[in-house]
Amino acid sequence: MKYEWMTRGWVSVAIVVLGLSAVGCGADCAALCEERKQCDGADEEDRDADCEKSCEEDEKHAEAAGCESQYEEALSCLDDHEDVCKAKDACASKDKALAECVEK
């Protein structure tokens, strides 16, 4: 399920996905994931996601791939927007950079 909450339907999340409450001093993935569950267009699978578990797994995958900075930048981008549901286009380049890094 890696990075699904971020890349799929914007309620991934990927999505953060963090039983882990934050990445360093940065954005709280689980809180962002929970917010995105409420977005229009979130499907049942997204709404039922365990955000803490998903975020923890996503962070581990990013670390294993050496993509911590891309992961933190993608989360930070979402966190910088008042409405996480409207952040998709604004954060697309950060999400793409993360996905490309992890796929290497």
Buried (B, 14 or more C-beta within 10 A) or exposed (E): BBBBBBBBBBBBBBBBBBBBEBBEEEBBBBBBBBBBBEBEEBEEEBEEBBBBBBBBBBBEBBEEBEBBEBBBBBBBBBBEBEEBBEBBEEBEEBBEBBBEBBEE
